[in-house]
Amino acid sequence: GGGSTRGISGHLVLGQGTSTPLTLDAAAVTPAVKVSRSSAKESVEHPFAAPQLSGGLKQFGLARVTTTGLAAEGTGPLPSYDDHLAWVGIYEISKSGDHSCPGEPAPVPTGLTPVSAHYYFAVLVDATNGTQATWNEDMSGLLIRQCASLSID
C-alpha cells in the first residue's frame, strides 16, 4: 500500500457536532493487547461493510475509543465502546458517491448537523478479542441538504 497512512496521535474526535461522535486517544501497546498490529491492519483493510470511500487508509493505530453508533457483523448486540482499547483504521467517505434521496422532497429539519469538509469511516478491531465494528460519520447534514437542493457551500 501507499506510505500515506498516518498513525493515531494524541486526542482525536471525528463527527463533532453529530449525535454519535468517535473519540480516540492514542494508546501504547501493552500486554492487554492480544491482537497483533499486522492482523488488525489486515482486518481494517478488508472491512465487512463500507460506504464508497475516497482514497486508501488515512490513519491506523491503537487507541482508547469512546463512541456509540457502531455497526457490527451478525445479529448480536451492538458493541458500545467506552474508553475501550481497539485498533482503529480511518478512511474518508467519498462525498460524490450515490446517495439515495426520498421520493418526495422531505422538509429540512431544524437543528441539522453542520456540513463537514470531510466525512470519515472507521473500522475498529477490539484489541483483546479481534471483534470488528465499523463507525460511519453521520452525513445527514450533507445528504438532507443535497436532497433538498440547498446550497452546501
C-alpha positions as a printed NumPy array, in Angstrom:
array([[  0.   ,   0.   ,   0.   ],
       [  0.914,   3.652,  -0.084],
       [  3.031,   5.17 ,   2.624],
       [  0.446,   7.841,   3.33 ],
       [ -1.194,   6.12 ,   6.304],
       [ -0.516,   8.121,   9.444],
       [ -0.581,   6.823,  12.961],
       [ -3.084,   7.988,  15.542],
       [ -1.6  ,  10.503,  17.915],
       [ -2.963,  12.497,  20.797],
       [ -6.676,  13.143,  21.118],
       [ -8.911,  12.984,  18.059],
       [-12.666,  13.5  ,  17.701],
       [-14.429,  12.586,  14.462],
       [-18.025,  13.53 ,  13.777],
       [-18.039,  16.58 ,  16.012],
       [-21.47 ,  18.173,  16.02 ],
       [-23.235,  14.874,  15.28 ],
       [-25.057,  12.721,  17.807],
       [-22.544,   9.86 ,  17.518],
       [-19.008,  11.304,  17.582],
       [-15.998,   8.994,  17.686],
       [-13.416,   9.938,  20.315],
       [ -9.924,   8.475,  20.073],
       [ -6.984,   8.771,  22.436],
       [ -3.752,   7.283,  21.178],
       [ -2.643,   4.303,  23.255],
       [  0.56 ,   2.361,  23.669],
       [  0.665,  -1.374,  23.077],
       [  0.529,  -3.216,  26.402],
       [  0.19 ,  -6.888,  27.365],
       [ -3.595,  -6.325,  27.36 ],
       [ -3.384,  -6.11 ,  23.564],
       [ -3.913,  -9.649,  22.272],
       [ -4.429,  -8.763,  18.602],
       [ -1.273,  -8.041,  16.63 ],
       [ -0.872,  -4.849,  14.659],
       [ -0.487,  -6.745,  11.393],
       [ -3.587,  -8.879,  11.839],
       [ -5.62 ,  -5.838,  12.913],
       [ -4.412,  -3.907,   9.88 ],
       [ -5.496,  -6.764,   7.63 ],
       [ -8.996,  -6.643,   9.176],
       [ -9.104,  -2.89 ,   8.788],
       [ -8.141,  -3.146,   5.125],
       [-10.991,  -5.608,   4.484],
       [-13.965,  -4.304,   6.47 ],
       [-17.163,  -6.349,   6.386],
       [-19.051,  -3.343,   5.038],
       [-18.016,   0.096,   3.876],
       [-19.516,   3.11 ,   2.181],
       [-17.963,   4.465,  -1.015],
       [-14.518,   5.591,   0.121],
       [-12.208,   8.281,  -1.121],
       [ -8.647,   7.003,  -1.282],
       [ -6.963,   4.474,   0.952],
       [ -6.457,   4.089,   4.677],
       [ -5.768,   7.535,   6.153],
       [ -4.799,   6.656,   9.704],
       [ -4.204,   3.455,  11.603],
       [ -3.198,   2.812,  15.166],
       [ -4.107,   1.729,  18.654],
       [ -6.432,   3.975,  20.617],
       [ -8.799,   4.127,  23.53 ],
       [-12.148,   4.572,  21.834],
       [-15.388,   6.085,  23.068],
       [-18.421,   6.091,  20.782],
       [-21.963,   4.968,  20.222],
       [-23.452,   4.341,  16.819],
       [-21.291,   1.371,  15.915],
       [-22.31 ,  -1.288,  13.439],
       [-21.172,  -4.878,  13.777],
       [-21.349,  -8.129,  11.86 ],
       [-24.094, -10.557,  12.649],
       [-27.13 , -10.019,  14.804],
       [-25.632,  -9.804,  18.269],
       [-25.85 ,  -6.739,  20.467],
       [-24.024,  -3.743,  19.052],
       [-20.739,  -3.065,  20.769],
       [-20.575,   0.07 ,  22.844],
       [-17.122,   1.498,  23.267],
       [-16.397,   3.488,  26.403],
       [-12.662,   4.124,  26.729],
       [-12.182,   0.777,  25.005],
       [ -8.842,  -0.364,  23.606],
       [ -9.038,  -1.01 ,  19.868],
       [ -7.056,  -0.851,  16.675],
       [ -8.596,   1.849,  14.535],
       [ -8.398,   2.417,  10.801],
       [ -9.78 ,   5.663,   9.431],
       [-10.933,   6.262,   5.864],
       [-12.516,   9.236,   4.19 ],
       [-16.007,   8.754,   2.742],
       [-16.48 ,   9.883,  -0.844],
       [-18.899,  12.795,  -0.94 ],
       [-19.551,  12.249,  -4.641],
       [-20.925,   8.747,  -4.124],
       [-24.501,   7.862,  -4.986],
       [-26.763,   8.607,  -2.091],
       [-30.445,   7.898,  -2.368],
       [-32.961,  10.606,  -1.617],
       [-36.559,  10.018,  -0.567],
       [-39.027,  10.225,  -3.444],
       [-40.76 ,  13.256,  -2.008],
       [-38.542,  16.162,  -1.012],
       [-38.573,  15.979,   2.76 ],
       [-38.865,  19.133,   4.825],
       [-35.458,  20.098,   6.139],
       [-35.386,  19.527,   9.887],
       [-34.26 ,  22.295,  12.161],
       [-31.03 ,  21.669,  14.002],
       [-29.474,  19.872,  11.068],
       [-25.874,  18.834,  11.722],
       [-23.38 ,  21.129,  10.02 ],
       [-21.825,  20.164,   6.703],
       [-18.236,  18.982,   7.158],
       [-15.406,  19.338,   4.702],
       [-14.603,  15.659,   5.246],
       [-16.629,  12.692,   6.406],
       [-14.952,   9.655,   7.914],
       [-15.49 ,   5.935,   8.159],
       [-13.665,   3.971,  10.841],
       [-13.044,   0.26 ,  11.267],
       [-12.497,  -0.769,  14.881],
       [-10.845,  -4.044,  15.827],
       [-11.157,  -4.925,  19.505],
       [ -7.574,  -5.19 ,  20.768],
       [ -8.349,  -8.085,  23.094],
       [-10.622, -10.345,  21.037],
       [-10.399,  -9.076,  17.455],
       [-14.114,  -8.322,  17.083],
       [-14.675,  -5.931,  14.198],
       [-17.071,  -2.991,  14.304],
       [-17.5  ,  -0.033,  11.993],
       [-18.432,   3.581,  12.515],
       [-19.839,   5.916,   9.875],
       [-19.836,   9.621,  10.425],
       [-23.381,  10.975,  10.333],
       [-23.693,  12.558,   6.881],
       [-27.331,  13.583,   7.24 ],
       [-26.406,  17.257,   7.361],
       [-24.914,  16.96 ,   3.891],
       [-27.361,  14.46 ,   2.395],
       [-30.543,  16.193,   3.512],
       [-29.239,  19.456,   2.085],
       [-28.284,  17.747,  -1.162],
       [-31.686,  16.095,  -1.443],
       [-33.42 ,  19.401,  -0.771],
       [-31.107,  21.07 ,  -3.3  ],
       [-29.933,  23.542,  -0.681],
       [-26.672,  25.327,  -1.056],
       [-23.965,  23.398,   0.789],
       [-21.113,  25.821,   0.484]])
